[in-house]
């Protein structure tokens, strides 16, 4: 499975970007793989939560059009001051993904 590794601080900065966003700051010139990131495609809560944190999905696009995904945790309250990727090490691993349409059922009120 192909992976992309980005510096922790850069991944944390990307986690702070509201998606979709096609303009990414290019002040990371010293790290070539970071320069390949062109877009934050998704940055959303997955619906999953742990006791003190919520799980979020970050999907980015690179210059070659490939999509990459990583999960991170965010504190649920001001007392759980957990930053994205805070305890994940120096390099954050993103796995290559592809979009897959999913059909779901939605329930709406019935009019009388």
N, C-alpha and C positions, 0 to 999 in steps of 0.2 A: 504494500500500500504506500503510495508516494506521500512524502511529508515535506513540509516547509518549516524551517525553524527561524524564528524572529527573536530579537533581543527582548527581554522581559519588559523593559521600559517602553519600547515601541509598541508592543502588544497591549500594554496597559493604556497607552495613549489612544490606540485604535478602539479599545473598549469604551472610551469616553466619547466616541463619535456617534451621533445619531444617524441611523441608516434610513433610506439610502443616501449615500454621499459619494460623489465622484471626484471631489477635490481633496487630496490628502496632502498634508504639509510635507515638504521635502527637505527637512532639516536633518535627515538621517543619512546623508550622502556617504558617510564613512562605512556604512554597512550595506553592501550591494543588494542582498536579497530584499532588504526593506525598501529599496528604491523601485522594486518591481511591483509593489502594491499600488494599485490604481483606484480602488474603490472599496468602501465598506458596503456590502450588499445587504446584510442582515445584522442586527444587534438587538436581540430580543430575549425576553424571559421565556424559558422553555415550559413553564407551568409546574416545574418540579421545585421542591423546596426541601431543605434539611432543617434541622431544629433552629439554627440561627442564620442560615444563609439561603439565598435563592440561586438557582442555576440559570445561567444565561448562555446563549449561543451567539458566537461572533463568526460571520462568514465574510471573507474578503475575496477580492478578485485581483489577479496579477496581470501584467502586461500581455501575457500570452493567452489571456481569456480563461485561465483555469480558476476554479473556485476552491477555497480552502476554509476549513471549519475548525474551531476550537471552542471548548466550553470553559466558562469561568464562574466563580462564585462572587456574590455581592451580599453584604450584610443586610439583614432585614430591618434593622432599626439603627438609630444613631449609636446605640450601645455596642452593636456588632460592627465595628469599624473595619470591615474587610474590603480591601481594594481588589480589583480584578487581577488575577494571576499573582497575587501577593506572595504566596508560598510555593510557587511552581518552579523556581530555579532561574538560572540566568537566561536560558533559551526556552521559548514557548513553542511547542510543536503543534502545527496545524496539519490536518489530514485532508487530502484532496477529496472533494465531493462533487456530485452533479445534482442538478435540480430534478426532482421527481414530483409530478403533479399528484395530489392526493385528494380524492373525493370524500366529502363528509356530509353528514345529515345535520341540518339545522332545524330547530323547532320554533315555529312562530305562532302567535296567538290566532285563534280562529275568530273571524268576524261573525257576528250574529246575523 
